[in-house]
């Protein structure tokens, strides 16, 4: 029997409806949440993401703005924009789209963003808050979205063994931080490119989170029957049978995993839609905290 699909589109719609209601409540008090995205350069994939973020914020009732800067932008120029947004009371969330051109130190830019406006959840202050379990910080959007999907799919993580494949600061590490907190109560193993015998670990997992950016990394023979599989990967591969000549796949070999797993996220339509939904949720939370006189 094939695995049950975890519908990220439906869950993201539910999150967005909650965000819209909270935006309306703030608007009634004279506060309109503002999200500003800064895009440096002309990376096509980044441009698509940025358009979707701006569109999503406006649909939710926010002020959504995009600042586009040329690929030749200097680090000093970008930092000056960040400083201006930090000082703007109408801006509650700031997101500098990655990757940045090589002349700009991304970590320096991330550290310059006001932690109370860091809705991407990458500032060291927010990273630390997620790690120690403080709830007024902002978790990175993708792992936060995975956690919401697990809850909405009825997957209880308490006492479960979760194997995370990938140790990035964007997904792997914050995913582990979220899942070990009281309330989630999972036992977590992080695997990566230097882990010997990856399958030995994944076969012992109740839940596998695949986040390595490599198609087909997780196959059905690497799972124990009934495992839950969360596929975070988004990879474009060649497919001559499609009009574009390519198609999107995850890090999971869906055909072999589906007969073994109990639940799995599809790609597309799984974790992907949750990322922007959680960004919007972080932004409305930032506005609520600012209105209440709080902050990261």
N, C-alpha and C positions, 0 to 999 in steps of 0.2 A: 504494500500500500504506500503510495507516495506521501511525502511529508506535507504537513499543513503549511500553506504559505502565510507568512506574517506580512500583512498588508500595510506597508509604510505610508501609502497614499491616504488611506482611510484614517490612520492614527495622526498623521500630520495635519489633516483637515480638522480633527478634533482639537489639536493643540492650537491651531490658528483661530478657531472659533473662541477658545478661551482667551487668547491674546486680544482678539477684537473686542470682547466684552470688557476686558480690563482697560483697554484703550478708551472705550466709551465712558467708563467710570472716571478715568482721569480727565477726559475732556470736559466732563460735567463740572470738574473742579478748576477748569481753566488750564490744564496741563496737556499738551500734545506731545507724546513721546517722539523724539527725533533720532533717526539713525543716519549717519553719514558714512559712506563707503569711499575710500580713496583708492583709485586704480592708477598705477604707474606703468606706463608702457601699453603695448597692443597685443598682449597674449590672448589669442582667440577664446580659449577655455575660460580664462579669468573674466573676459568681457561678458560672456554668457552668464556666469555666476553672478556677476555684479548686476546685470539687468534683472535677473530673477530676484535678487535681494531687494532692489529698489522697488520693483513691482509688488513683491510680497508685503513690504512695509507699508506701502500706500494702501493696499487692499485691506490691511488691518486697521487703518485709521491713523497711521503715523505720518510724520513728515519724513519722507525718504529722499535722500539727496546723494548724488555721486559727484566726487571731485576727480576729474580725469587729468593726469599729468603725463608729459612725454617721457619716453624711455631714457632720455638724456637728463632727467631730473637729478639734481645732486642730493646727497644725504642732508645737507644743511637746509635745502629748500623743502624737502619733505618734512623734516623735523619742525620747521616753522609752521607748516600747515597743521601738524598734530598739535602744536602749542596753541594755535588759534582755536582749534576745535575743543581742546581741553577747557579753554576759557569761555566758551560759548554756552550759556545756560540753556539755549534751545536745543542743544545736542546732548542726548543722553547716552547714545551708543556710538562708538568709533570703531571702524573696522578698516584696517589697511590690508588690501588684498595681496596675498602671496601667490607666486614668488615675486620678489623685487629684483630690479636690475642689479648686476653684480657690483656696481659702485656704491650700493647702499647696504649697510649692515642691518639686517632684518632684526636682530636681537636688540640693537640700540633703539630702533624705531618702536618695537613692542614695549620696551621698558619706559619709553617716553610717554606712552598713552596713560592717562589717568586711570588707575585700576577700577575706579567707580564707573568708568565709561568703557572698560575693556570687555565688550560683549562677546568677543572671540574666546575669552578665557585663557589667554596665553601669557599675560603679565605674571612675573614671579609671585606677586602678592596673591593673585587668584589661584595660581598653581598650588601655593602653600595652603591656602584656605581649603581647597578641594582635598588635599592630602590629609589635613588634620580634621576634616569633617565640619568646618564652619560653613553655615548655609547662606551667608550673606554675600559670598563671592560668586563668581561666574565660572561654571565648568565649560570646557570646550564643547562646541555644539554637537559634533558627531558622537562622541561617547555618551553624552547626556541623552542624545536621541536613541541610542541603542538601549540604554537603561529604561527609557519610557516604553520602547517597543516590547521589551521583555515583560514589563509589568502589564501592558495592555493585552499581551498574548497569553496572560495567565501563567507565566513562568516564574515560579518562586525560586529566587537565587539563594535563599538561606540554607546553609549547609551544603550547597552544591559546589562541585569542583569546576571552575571556569579556567579554560586554557585560552590565553590571548596570544595570537600569533602576530607579532609585530610590536616594536618597542618605541614607536615615535612619540614625540611630545604632543602630537595632535590627537592621536587615538590611543595607542597602546598603554602608555604610562597613566594618563588620566582615567582610562577605562578601569585599570586596576585599582586606582585610588577610590573611584566611586563604588566599586563592587565590594571592597573590604570594609566599608563603613557600616556602623550599626544600622540595621534596617535592611541592608542588602545582604550582609553576613555571608558572603561567598568566600571560599578558599581559592586563591588565585595563583596560577602559574603563568609567567610571561616567557614565551619562546621567541627566538629571533634567528638571524642568519647564522649565528655561531652555535646554535643549539644542536647537539648531535641527536640523531634519531627522533626527528619531530613527531613521527607517527606514534612512537612509544608514549609520548605525552598526550597527544590528541585522543588516542584510544581510551584513555582513562578519564576523559572529560565528560561531564554532564552537559556542559555548554562550551561551544567553541566560538571564539570571536576571531574572524580572519581579517587582518588589516595589514597586509604586506605590499599591496600594489603589484601582484604578480598573478596572472591568470592560472587557474587550475592548481593552485598550491594545495588545497584541501580536497582530497578525493574520498569516495565512499569507504574504501578499505582502511582509511585512517580514523574512522569513527567507531564508537561503540553503538549498537542499535538503540535508537530512541534518543540520541543526543539532539540538542537544540543547536542550530548553526546560524550565527549572525555574520553575514557577508558584508563587510565594509568596503571591499574593493570596488573600484570603478575603472575598468580598463577597456580601451578601444582596440579591437582586433580586426584583422582582415576577414571579410566574408563576401565572396563574390556573388552569393545568392541574394544579397540585399541591393537596393537601389544605390545606396551610397558606397557600397563596397566594403563597409565596415559595420560592426555592431558592438554594443556594450556588454561586457561580462564582468563578473566579480572575481574574487580570489578563489572561489569555490567552483569545483567541477560539478555543476548542478545536476547533470544527468546521472552521475554515479552517487552523488550525495542524497538526492531526493528519496530513493528507495530505502535508505538506511536511517536517516534522521527522522525525528518526530515532528519538528518544526524547522523552517528555514526561511530566511529573507531572500526574495528574488532580486535580481539586478537586470534591468532597472525596476524601481517601484518598491524597494525595501528600505534600507537605511538612508539612501540618498535624499528623499523628500523630507526626512526629519531634520536634516542639517539646517536648512533655512528656517523651518518652523521653530527650532530651538534658539536660533539667533534672534528671531522676533520675540520669543519668550524672554530671553535674557535682556533685550532692550526694554520691554515693558516693565520688567522687574527693576532695571536701573532707574527708570523714570519714577516708579513707585517709591524706591528707596530715597531718591533725591527729594521727592515731594514730602517724604516723612522725615527728612533731615538726616538720613543715614548715608551710607556709602561704603565702598570697599576699603 
